[in-house]
Amino acid sequence: MGKFKDWQRFSLGLDGQFLLIDYSSKMGSVTEEHEKAMAQMGMSAEDIEKMKNWVYQGHGLITIDPSTSEYVGYWFDSWRGTYKGTGKRDGNKVSWNWVGPGSNSLRTMELVGNNKMVEMFKETDPSGNSMEGRSEWTRKK
């Protein structure tokens, strides 16, 4: 898609039973391919420029289902998205399946060092378009 400037904060809530996530992201640059895809979805040139300056925000809650020991999570975002996720952990890797209105996302997050995490994703948007990507996250205290 391009380059983004992301920020996340993690904290524990409800007596340590839930991981709370606050997230924001702003586009830094957009690939020509992604700009063409936005135009194919019916976005005007003006709307595409607005999107480049827009800040995406999301909030999530994650816990462990005591009956299955799987992760379960909920995500809410500034696109009015509401998603439910289920996941499993294997060592330093967590695989998630997120489902929301017309959208599915498979995400794998792996801790690759004390302060670095790599995320791979494959998703289908409401228009039926497939997208894949990779992100690297660095922890800063």
Buried (B, 14 or more C-beta within 10 A) or exposed (E): BEEEEEEBEEEEEEEEEBBBBEBBBEBEEBEEEBBEBBEEEEBEEEBBEEBBEBEBBBEBBBBBEEEEEEBBBBBBBEEEBEBEBBBEEEEEEBBBEBEBEEBBBBBBBBBEEEEEBBBBBEBBBEEEEEEEEEBEBEEEE
